[in-house]
Amino acid sequence: MKNDIEKVYYSEEMIQNRVRELGQELKTEYAGKKPLLVGVLKGSFIFLADLARALDIHCEIEFIAVSSYGNGTETSGEVKMTKAIGDVIRDRHVIVVEDILDTGLTLDYLKKYLLSMNPASLKICTFLDKPSRRKVQISADYVGFECIDAFYVGYGLDYAGEYRNLPYIGSLKPAIYS
Ligand code: IMP
């Protein structure tokens, strides 16, 4: 798997340090509020697991699943919900946890869906943010790293379902796509 990586952008150490900082930030903001972390599957599962452990306050965890990518590196533009969430949002302080904010179509769709369930508050925490790619106006409240326009794999991010289990974030050699 490592041989397929062209460049490492975020090392395991950089990731772990940043997650610890985000955990501290959220801990200060949400102490006493028992936030509900809603992880967006599949990409957020590793970030959410690390963030939840860095967050050292009472919280609950739910998952929601959407898909828009098929097997390629470009979004299809059509967001489909493949796992909805029950009536657990109402009056809760919700933090949506996402792997990467790219065009914004996924989070725009999810934000509207979750807001319709009347949470007490709703914020977005994404590990990577690619602002140059945005197609809709949406921003995250908590960002791990603002990144340049590239296609990333690792730390939950996949290409055609693989590479999610790399402990760092990198780009693939062009030969892998052909
Ligand atoms: P958006 O709807 O375009 O913002 O895309 C969000 C979703 O696209 C993310 O949750 C990822 O699953 C996927 N995605 C966007 N950029 C990348 C990338 O660089 N690598 C892997 N997946 C990505």
Boltz pocket constraint, residues with backbone or C-beta under 6 A from the ligand:
constraints:
  - pocket:
      binder: B
      contacts: [[A, 43], [A, 68], [A, 69], [A, 73], [A, 75], [A, 98], [A, 99], [A, 100], [A, 101], [A, 102], [A, 103], [A, 104], [A, 105], [A, 106], [A, 107], [A, 150], [A, 151], [A, 152], [A, 153], [A, 157], [A, 158], [A, 159]]
      max_distance: 6.0
